[in-house]
């Protein structure tokens, strides 16, 4: 008999994290989304944000993309904000967040982390902590649901 019934789902979730290139998790105290990745993975996040902002299809209010296996939303909205379910803002806001992530990465070293969400939108309900890990960081093994 092969492994537990959820082995196929676990493998799919791990691969989805790996394709995304970074791992995120909601933290309650203080309320924030923590995003962890290697330099390449977090550069992918910066690129993803900039590409979303530059795609005219996303100009419509409430347009959104789902990020990763748990569906964190990147959404077009009238003002910048972050909560447990979404990162939202105008396309200019999202572009600015992508640039902020990219600029921070240029000076960051593995082990560094920063709440760029509060820098991007001080009034947001949640922070957005970016955590740079060593090269070779595997987002597919970070998910505590898959342990």
Secondary structure, 3 states (H helix, E strand, C coil): CCCCCCHHHHHHHHHHHHHHCCEEEEECCCCEEEEEECHHHHHHHHHHHHHHHHCHHHHCCCCEEEECCCCEEEEECCCCEECCCEEEECHHHHHHHHHHHHHHHHHCCCCCEEEHHHHHCCCCCCEEEEEECCCCCCHHHCCHHHC
